[in-house]
Amino acid sequence: MSSIKNEPVIGAPPMAFAPSNYLGATRIAFAPDDAISAAPVAADAPAAPAVEAPVVAPPAAAVPGSVLYPEADPAADPAEPDAPAGEGGPDVTGLSDEDAAAVQAAFAERAAEKTARKVELDAMSPEDRATAEKADADAEADDARLSSVPADGVYDIRLPEGVEMDAELLAAMSPDLGDLAITNGQAERLAATFTTAITAKATKAAEAWAATVSGWADTAKADPEIGGAKWDQTVKDAHRAIGQFGSPALREYLLHSGGGNNPEMIRAWSKVGAAIGEDNPAGGDPPGKPDTPADKAAVLYPNDTPKGK
């Protein structure tokens, strides 16, 4: 069994680190047969001669169970902590291999875009660079808006110029959008799709109504009672009646609603005009005034042609 020597380490005080570890005031050494013995260091041990001591390195490998270097190489540099998620790369924890690969590929693509953009900016004049950097900052801010779910539940929907979002509809839908974790960008996409569908439906309805109004004029002109050879007189009588009994608001309605082309409306007003007679043209055509092309084309609104024609 090896004995324990109490001599101080050369060039160092008794408590300095030596190949044998010091714990408190006791120095521990390991014998070849793994037996351990300890002896207290003498309090009055003589001081070491003042000679230059050789540098003594820690053991290359830690002794199993070592207190100072548990299961690690004391000579090795401490490991650097992992970089926070998002700085050295995307956090793909919990993703499948396929999804993780897709996220990492997107991250790498974005990094390449940033590098290329920096090269472009470095080649610009200071004025152009300032303008470009502002545009980039605005684009980043908009990307952040599109990718976020509003914390206050108020969605910021931006539609193409000339198209407005129904504020009441958006307010009614916002709580459900928030519960479903819908982002501003997703909500904006839904709003654009909804607006496109509604606009197409409204356009189709307007076209159908225009065809109906146009068809009314054709039907009136072909009517055996008011159309054909009687059409010009029918128009003149209707104008006379509206001129005497109609108001500007009625004329506006007949003009913009398409109702002035309705065969039954034309029939009724032409009968009123015929009952008034040629001798009482109040508001209508003066007696003896020749018809003009506009008179022949218009029906109940003298300042325009029949709706849809």
C-alpha positions as CSV (number, residue, x, y, z in Angstrom):
1,M,0.0,0.0,0.0
2,S,1.4,3.4,-0.9
3,S,2.0,5.8,1.8
4,I,0.9,9.5,1.9
5,K,3.6,12.1,1.8
6,N,3.0,15.3,3.6
7,E,5.7,17.3,1.9
8,P,4.4,20.6,0.4
9,V,4.2,21.0,-3.3
10,I,7.4,22.6,-4.6
11,G,6.9,26.3,-5.2
12,A,3.4,26.4,-3.8
13,P,1.7,26.7,-0.3
14,P,0.4,23.5,1.2
15,M,-3.1,24.1,0.0
16,A,-2.2,24.6,-3.6
17,F,-3.5,22.3,-6.3
18,A,-1.3,19.3,-6.9
19,P,-1.7,16.0,-8.8
20,S,-3.4,14.8,-5.6
21,N,-6.5,16.7,-4.9
22,Y,-6.7,18.8,-1.7
23,L,-10.1,18.8,0.1
24,G,-10.0,21.2,3.0
25,A,-6.9,20.5,5.0
26,T,-6.5,16.9,3.9
27,R,-4.7,15.7,0.9
28,I,-6.1,12.5,-0.7
29,A,-4.0,10.1,-2.9
30,F,-5.1,6.9,-4.6
31,A,-3.0,3.8,-4.1
32,P,-2.6,1.2,-6.9
33,D,-5.0,-1.1,-5.1
34,D,-7.6,1.7,-4.9
35,A,-7.2,1.8,-1.2
36,I,-7.5,5.3,0.2
37,S,-5.7,6.7,3.1
38,A,-5.4,10.2,4.4
39,A,-3.3,12.1,6.8
40,P,-3.7,15.6,8.2
41,V,-1.2,18.1,6.9
42,A,1.0,19.2,9.7
43,A,0.1,22.7,10.8
44,D,3.8,23.6,11.4
45,A,5.0,22.1,8.1
46,P,8.2,23.9,7.0
47,A,7.8,26.4,4.1
48,A,9.0,25.3,0.7
49,P,12.3,26.5,-0.5
50,A,12.0,29.5,-2.8
51,V,12.8,27.8,-6.0
52,E,11.1,27.9,-9.4
53,A,8.6,25.1,-9.6
54,P,7.7,23.2,-12.7
55,V,4.2,23.7,-14.0
56,V,2.0,20.8,-13.0
57,A,-1.1,20.1,-15.3
58,P,-4.3,18.6,-14.0
59,P,-4.8,14.9,-14.8
60,A,-5.7,14.2,-18.5
61,A,-8.8,12.4,-17.5
62,A,-10.9,12.8,-14.3
63,V,-10.8,10.1,-11.8
64,P,-14.3,8.5,-11.6
65,G,-16.1,10.2,-8.8
66,S,-13.7,13.2,-8.7
67,V,-15.1,16.1,-6.8
68,L,-13.3,18.8,-8.8
69,Y,-13.8,17.4,-12.3
70,P,-16.8,15.1,-12.3
71,E,-16.9,13.0,-15.5
72,A,-15.3,15.8,-17.6
73,D,-11.9,16.6,-19.0
74,P,-10.7,19.6,-16.8
75,A,-8.2,20.5,-19.6
76,A,-10.9,21.0,-22.1
77,D,-12.6,24.4,-22.6
78,P,-16.1,24.6,-21.3
79,A,-18.7,23.9,-23.8
80,E,-20.4,26.9,-25.3
81,P,-24.2,27.1,-24.5
82,D,-26.5,26.4,-27.3
83,A,-27.6,29.4,-29.3
84,P,-31.1,30.6,-28.5
85,A,-33.8,29.3,-30.8
86,G,-34.3,31.6,-33.8
87,E,-30.7,33.1,-33.8
88,G,-28.7,30.2,-35.3
89,G,-31.6,28.7,-37.2
90,P,-35.3,28.0,-36.9
91,D,-36.7,26.0,-34.0
92,V,-38.0,22.7,-35.4
93,T,-38.6,21.1,-32.1
94,G,-41.5,18.7,-32.3
95,L,-41.8,18.8,-36.1
96,S,-41.6,15.8,-38.3
97,D,-38.5,15.3,-40.4
98,E,-40.4,16.5,-43.5
99,D,-41.8,19.6,-41.8
100,A,-38.5,20.4,-40.2
101,A,-36.7,20.2,-43.6
102,A,-39.3,22.5,-45.1
103,V,-38.9,25.1,-42.3
104,Q,-35.1,24.9,-42.5
105,A,-35.2,25.3,-46.3
106,A,-37.4,28.4,-46.0
107,F,-35.1,29.8,-43.4
108,A,-32.1,29.3,-45.6
109,E,-33.9,30.9,-48.5
110,R,-34.8,33.9,-46.5
111,A,-31.2,34.2,-45.2
112,A,-29.9,34.1,-48.8
113,E,-32.4,36.8,-49.8
114,K,-31.2,39.0,-47.0
115,T,-27.6,38.5,-48.0
116,A,-28.4,39.4,-51.6
117,R,-30.4,42.4,-50.6
118,K,-27.5,43.7,-48.5
119,V,-25.2,43.5,-51.5
120,E,-27.8,45.5,-53.5
121,L,-28.1,48.1,-50.8
122,D,-24.3,48.5,-50.4
123,A,-24.1,49.3,-54.1
124,M,-26.6,52.1,-53.9
125,S,-26.1,55.8,-53.4
126,P,-26.9,57.1,-49.9
127,E,-30.2,58.7,-51.1
128,D,-31.3,55.6,-52.9
129,R,-30.3,53.3,-50.1
130,A,-32.3,55.4,-47.6
131,T,-35.4,55.1,-49.8
132,A,-34.9,51.4,-50.3
133,E,-34.4,50.7,-46.6
134,K,-37.6,52.6,-45.8
135,A,-39.4,50.5,-48.3
136,D,-37.9,47.3,-46.8
137,A,-38.9,48.4,-43.3
138,D,-42.5,49.1,-44.5
139,A,-42.6,45.7,-46.1
140,E,-41.4,44.0,-42.9
141,A,-43.9,45.8,-40.8
142,D,-46.7,44.7,-43.2
143,D,-45.4,41.1,-43.1
144,A,-45.6,41.3,-39.3
145,R,-49.2,42.7,-39.5
146,L,-50.2,39.9,-41.9
147,S,-48.7,37.1,-39.8
148,S,-50.1,38.2,-36.4
149,V,-53.4,37.5,-34.7
150,P,-54.6,40.8,-33.2
151,A,-54.2,40.7,-29.4
152,D,-57.0,43.3,-29.0
153,G,-59.3,41.4,-31.5
154,V,-59.4,44.4,-33.9
155,Y,-58.5,43.1,-37.4
156,D,-56.7,45.4,-39.8
157,I,-58.1,44.4,-43.2
158,R,-56.7,46.2,-46.2
159,L,-58.5,45.7,-49.6
160,P,-57.6,47.0,-53.0
161,E,-58.2,50.7,-53.6
162,G,-61.9,51.5,-54.2
163,V,-63.1,48.4,-52.2
164,E,-64.2,48.9,-48.7
165,M,-64.8,46.3,-46.0
166,D,-68.2,46.3,-44.3
167,A,-67.2,47.5,-40.9
168,E,-70.3,46.0,-39.1
169,L,-69.7,42.7,-40.8
170,L,-66.0,42.7,-39.7
171,A,-66.9,43.6,-36.2
172,A,-69.4,40.8,-36.0
173,M,-66.9,38.2,-37.3
174,S,-63.8,39.3,-35.4
175,P,-64.5,37.3,-32.2
176,D,-64.8,34.1,-34.2
177,L,-61.8,34.9,-36.2
178,G,-59.8,35.4,-33.0
179,D,-61.1,32.2,-31.4
180,L,-59.9,30.3,-34.5
181,A,-56.5,32.1,-34.3
182,I,-56.9,33.6,-37.8
183,T,-54.2,36.0,-38.7
184,N,-54.7,39.4,-40.3
185,G,-53.3,38.0,-43.5
186,Q,-55.7,35.1,-43.5
187,A,-58.7,37.3,-42.6
188,E,-57.6,39.7,-45.4
189,R,-57.6,36.8,-47.9
190,L,-61.0,35.7,-46.8
191,A,-62.3,39.3,-47.1
192,A,-60.9,39.6,-50.6
193,T,-62.5,36.3,-51.7
194,F,-65.8,37.3,-50.1
195,T,-65.7,40.8,-51.8
196,T,-64.9,39.3,-55.2
197,A,-67.8,36.9,-54.9
198,I,-70.2,39.6,-53.8
199,T,-69.0,42.0,-56.5
200,A,-69.5,39.3,-59.2
201,K,-72.9,38.6,-57.9
202,A,-73.9,42.2,-57.9
203,T,-72.5,42.7,-61.4
204,K,-74.5,39.8,-62.6
205,A,-77.7,41.1,-61.0
206,A,-77.1,44.6,-62.5
207,E,-76.6,43.1,-66.0
208,A,-79.8,41.1,-65.6
209,W,-81.7,44.2,-64.5
210,A,-80.4,46.2,-67.5
211,A,-81.5,43.4,-69.8
212,T,-85.0,43.5,-68.2
213,V,-85.3,47.3,-68.6
214,S,-84.1,47.1,-72.2
215,G,-86.6,44.4,-72.8
216,W,-89.4,46.5,-71.4
217,A,-88.7,49.3,-74.0
218,D,-88.8,46.7,-76.8
219,T,-92.0,45.2,-75.5
220,A,-93.7,48.7,-75.2
221,K,-92.7,49.6,-78.8
222,A,-94.2,46.3,-80.0
223,D,-97.4,46.7,-78.0
224,P,-100.5,46.9,-80.3
225,E,-102.1,49.6,-78.1
226,I,-99.2,52.0,-77.5
227,G,-96.5,50.8,-79.9
228,G,-96.0,50.4,-83.6
229,A,-97.5,53.3,-85.6
230,K,-98.9,54.8,-82.3
231,W,-95.5,54.9,-80.6
232,D,-94.7,58.6,-81.3
233,Q,-98.1,59.8,-80.1
234,T,-97.8,57.6,-77.0
235,V,-94.5,59.2,-76.1
236,K,-95.8,62.7,-76.7
237,D,-98.9,62.1,-74.5
238,A,-96.8,60.6,-71.7
239,H,-94.5,63.5,-71.7
240,R,-97.4,66.0,-71.5
241,A,-98.9,64.2,-68.5
242,I,-95.6,64.0,-66.6
243,G,-94.9,67.7,-67.4
244,Q,-98.1,68.7,-65.8
245,F,-98.5,66.3,-62.9
246,G,-95.0,64.9,-62.3
247,S,-92.4,66.4,-59.9
248,P,-88.6,66.6,-60.5
249,A,-88.3,63.7,-58.0
250,L,-90.6,61.6,-60.1
251,R,-88.6,62.3,-63.2
252,E,-85.4,61.4,-61.3
253,Y,-86.9,58.1,-60.3
254,L,-88.1,57.2,-63.8
255,L,-84.7,58.1,-65.1
256,H,-82.5,56.1,-62.7
257,S,-84.8,53.2,-61.7
258,G,-85.6,52.0,-65.2
259,G,-89.3,52.3,-64.4
260,G,-89.8,54.7,-67.2
261,N,-89.4,51.9,-69.7
262,N,-92.1,49.7,-68.1
263,P,-94.9,49.2,-70.7
264,E,-97.6,49.7,-68.1
265,M,-96.1,52.9,-66.8
266,I,-95.9,54.2,-70.3
267,R,-99.5,53.1,-71.0
268,A,-100.9,54.9,-67.9
269,W,-99.1,58.2,-68.4
270,S,-99.9,58.3,-72.1
271,K,-103.6,57.9,-71.4
272,V,-103.4,60.8,-68.9
273,G,-101.7,62.9,-71.5
274,A,-104.2,62.0,-74.1
275,A,-107.1,63.0,-71.7
276,I,-105.5,66.4,-71.1
277,G,-105.6,67.1,-74.9
278,E,-103.5,69.1,-77.2
279,D,-105.0,72.4,-75.9
280,N,-103.4,72.0,-72.4
281,P,-99.8,71.1,-72.8
282,A,-98.6,72.4,-69.4
283,G,-95.1,71.3,-68.9
284,G,-95.2,69.3,-72.1
285,D,-94.5,70.1,-75.7
286,P,-96.0,73.3,-77.1
287,P,-98.8,72.7,-79.6
288,G,-97.5,72.3,-83.1
289,K,-93.9,71.7,-82.0
290,P,-92.4,69.0,-84.3
291,D,-91.1,65.8,-82.8
292,T,-87.3,65.5,-82.5
293,P,-85.3,62.3,-82.6
294,A,-85.0,62.5,-78.8
295,D,-88.7,62.8,-78.4
296,K,-89.2,59.6,-80.4
297,A,-86.5,57.7,-78.5
298,A,-87.4,58.8,-75.0
299,V,-90.4,57.5,-73.2
300,L,-91.2,58.9,-69.7
301,Y,-87.9,60.8,-69.1
302,P,-87.4,63.3,-71.9
303,N,-83.7,64.0,-71.2
304,D,-82.5,60.5,-71.8
305,T,-83.1,57.4,-73.9
306,P,-84.9,54.4,-72.5
307,K,-82.9,52.6,-69.8
308,G,-80.9,49.8,-71.2
309,K,-81.0,51.1,-74.8
